[in-house]
Amino acid sequence: MSSAICLIGLLLFAITGFTLNHAADIEAAPQVSARTAQLPPALLDQLAGAAPAGEADEKAPLPPSVAAWVEAHFPVKVSADAEWSDGEVYLPAPRPGGDAWVAIDRATGAASAEITDRGWISYLNDLHKGRNSGGAWSLFIDIFAFACLVFAITGLFLLQLHAAKRRSTWPIVAAGLAIPAAIAIVSIH
């Protein structure tokens, strides 16, 4: 059962392991789009009232109504604190397989965004690494890793059961340890 749970995840993990290992050989043509919008005066006032007190270049969340406006006008999810400076509010919005940001001029309310999509291979690679994928995906990766441990340990018990009938079992298991260890010791400096 543990192998059934892990099947698709292991396939994707193996495929993305290959694509990550050969990232320089896989050409990507990122698609970059830019958008602009104008923050309404009422929201600009809320933005002015929400500015963090103290030093410039502080991080603080956007007011909820401004965050909702940003999500309605730009294809980003407001999940991180914005960077506040004297002239603008900058909201980074990284995501798997791409990147995005939104900048709002604090004086005029002019908002601009840049959205970068690096393609589906980059998306899957970022999921493999857990990069910019959120808490739910991080939890999935942890559960998947635990399921893979159960899969490996139960496989070891099955090997133990059948080892008496197959003399090559333990030498092959030993080779599975010795080969990567030897490669690491000899060729990784």
C-alpha positions as CSV (number, residue, x, y, z in Angstrom):
1,M,0.0,0.0,0.0
2,S,2.8,2.4,0.8
3,S,4.2,1.9,-2.8
4,A,0.7,2.7,-4.2
5,I,0.6,6.0,-2.2
6,C,4.1,6.9,-3.4
7,L,3.8,5.8,-7.1
8,I,2.9,9.1,-8.8
9,G,5.0,11.2,-6.4
10,L,8.1,9.0,-7.0
11,L,7.6,9.2,-10.8
12,L,7.4,13.0,-10.6
13,F,10.3,13.2,-8.2
14,A,12.4,11.0,-10.5
15,I,11.5,13.0,-13.6
16,T,12.2,16.4,-11.9
17,G,15.4,15.0,-10.5
18,F,16.5,14.4,-14.0
19,T,15.3,17.8,-15.3
20,L,17.0,19.6,-12.3
21,N,20.3,17.6,-13.0
22,H,20.2,18.7,-16.6
23,A,18.8,22.2,-16.1
24,A,21.5,23.8,-18.2
25,D,20.6,21.6,-21.2
26,I,16.9,22.3,-21.1
27,E,16.3,25.7,-22.7
28,A,13.5,27.8,-21.3
29,A,12.0,30.9,-22.8
30,P,10.5,32.9,-19.9
31,Q,7.4,34.8,-20.8
32,V,7.3,38.2,-19.1
33,S,4.2,40.4,-19.1
34,A,3.7,43.8,-17.6
35,R,0.5,45.4,-16.3
36,T,-0.5,48.7,-14.9
37,A,-3.5,50.0,-12.9
38,Q,-4.5,52.9,-10.8
39,L,-5.2,52.5,-7.1
40,P,-8.4,54.4,-6.2
41,P,-8.1,57.5,-4.0
42,A,-9.8,55.8,-1.0
43,L,-7.4,52.9,-1.1
44,L,-4.5,55.3,-1.6
45,D,-5.5,57.0,1.7
46,Q,-5.7,53.6,3.4
47,L,-2.2,52.8,2.1
48,A,-0.9,56.1,3.5
49,G,-2.4,55.3,6.9
50,A,-1.0,51.8,6.9
51,A,2.6,52.8,6.3
52,P,4.9,51.4,9.0
53,A,6.2,54.0,11.4
54,G,9.9,54.5,11.7
55,E,12.7,53.8,9.2
56,A,12.3,53.5,5.5
57,D,12.6,50.1,3.8
58,E,10.5,48.3,6.4
59,K,8.4,45.2,5.7
60,A,4.8,45.2,6.7
61,P,1.6,43.7,5.2
62,L,-0.7,45.6,2.9
63,P,-4.0,46.7,4.3
64,P,-6.6,44.0,3.5
65,S,-8.6,46.1,1.2
66,V,-5.5,47.1,-0.8
67,A,-4.4,43.5,-0.9
68,A,-7.8,42.5,-2.3
69,W,-7.5,45.2,-4.9
70,V,-4.0,44.0,-5.9
71,E,-5.3,40.4,-6.3
72,A,-8.3,41.6,-8.3
73,H,-6.2,43.7,-10.7
74,F,-3.0,41.6,-11.0
75,P,-2.5,37.8,-11.3
76,V,-0.7,37.5,-8.0
77,K,-1.5,36.2,-4.5
78,V,-0.7,38.6,-1.7
79,S,1.0,36.3,0.8
80,A,4.1,38.1,1.8
81,D,4.8,41.4,3.6
82,A,5.3,44.3,1.3
83,E,8.6,46.4,1.3
84,W,7.8,50.0,2.2
85,S,10.1,52.8,1.1
86,D,9.5,56.6,1.0
87,G,8.3,56.5,-2.6
88,E,6.6,53.1,-3.2
89,V,5.3,49.9,-1.8
90,Y,6.9,46.9,-3.4
91,L,5.2,43.5,-3.1
92,P,7.2,40.5,-4.1
93,A,5.0,37.6,-5.3
94,P,7.3,34.6,-6.2
95,R,5.6,31.4,-7.3
96,P,6.6,28.0,-8.5
97,G,7.7,28.2,-12.1
98,G,7.8,32.0,-12.2
99,D,8.0,35.2,-10.4
100,A,6.0,38.4,-10.0
101,W,6.0,41.7,-8.3
102,V,3.7,44.7,-7.8
103,A,4.9,48.2,-7.1
104,I,2.5,51.0,-6.0
105,D,3.6,54.6,-6.0
106,R,2.7,56.0,-2.6
107,A,2.1,59.5,-3.9
108,T,0.1,58.9,-7.0
109,G,-1.3,55.3,-6.6
110,A,0.1,54.2,-9.9
111,A,0.5,50.5,-9.7
112,S,2.6,48.3,-12.0
113,A,3.4,44.7,-12.1
114,E,5.7,42.3,-13.9
115,I,4.7,38.6,-14.1
116,T,7.3,36.0,-15.3
117,D,6.3,32.4,-16.3
118,R,9.2,30.1,-16.9
119,G,7.1,27.1,-18.1
120,W,5.8,23.8,-16.8
121,I,9.3,22.2,-16.3
122,S,10.3,25.0,-14.1
123,Y,7.0,24.7,-12.3
124,L,7.6,21.0,-11.6
125,N,11.2,21.7,-10.6
126,D,10.1,24.3,-8.1
127,L,7.6,21.9,-6.6
128,H,10.4,19.3,-6.4
129,K,12.4,21.7,-4.3
130,G,9.4,23.1,-2.4
131,R,10.3,26.6,-3.7
132,N,7.6,29.3,-3.2
133,S,4.9,26.6,-3.0
134,G,3.3,27.4,0.4
135,G,2.6,25.5,3.6
136,A,0.1,23.0,2.2
137,W,2.7,21.8,-0.4
138,S,5.4,21.7,2.3
139,L,3.1,19.5,4.4
140,F,2.5,17.2,1.4
141,I,6.2,16.8,0.8
142,D,6.7,15.9,4.5
143,I,3.9,13.3,4.3
144,F,5.3,12.0,1.0
145,A,8.8,11.6,2.5
146,F,7.3,9.7,5.4
147,A,5.4,7.4,3.1
148,C,8.6,6.8,1.1
149,L,10.4,5.8,4.3
150,V,7.6,3.4,5.1
151,F,7.8,2.1,1.5
152,A,11.6,1.6,1.8
153,I,11.5,0.0,5.3
154,T,8.7,-2.4,4.3
155,G,10.7,-3.2,1.2
156,L,13.6,-4.1,3.4
157,F,11.5,-6.5,5.4
158,L,10.3,-8.1,2.2
159,L,13.9,-8.5,1.1
160,Q,14.6,-10.2,4.4
161,L,11.8,-12.6,3.9
162,H,12.9,-13.6,0.4
163,A,16.7,-13.4,0.9
164,A,17.1,-17.0,1.7
165,K,15.8,-18.0,-1.7
166,R,17.9,-15.4,-3.6
167,R,21.6,-15.3,-2.7
168,S,22.1,-12.1,-4.6
169,T,19.8,-10.0,-2.4
170,W,22.2,-8.7,0.1
171,P,25.1,-8.1,-2.3
172,I,22.8,-6.0,-4.5
173,V,21.6,-4.1,-1.4
174,A,25.2,-3.5,-0.4
175,A,26.0,-2.3,-4.0
176,G,23.1,0.1,-3.7
177,L,24.9,1.7,-0.8
178,A,28.5,1.3,-2.0
179,I,28.1,2.7,-5.5
180,P,26.7,6.1,-4.5
181,A,29.1,6.3,-1.5
182,A,32.1,5.5,-3.8
183,I,31.0,8.1,-6.4
184,A,30.6,10.7,-3.7
185,I,34.0,9.9,-2.0
186,V,35.9,9.8,-5.3
187,S,34.4,12.5,-7.4
188,I,32.8,15.1,-5.1
189,H,35.3,17.5,-3.7
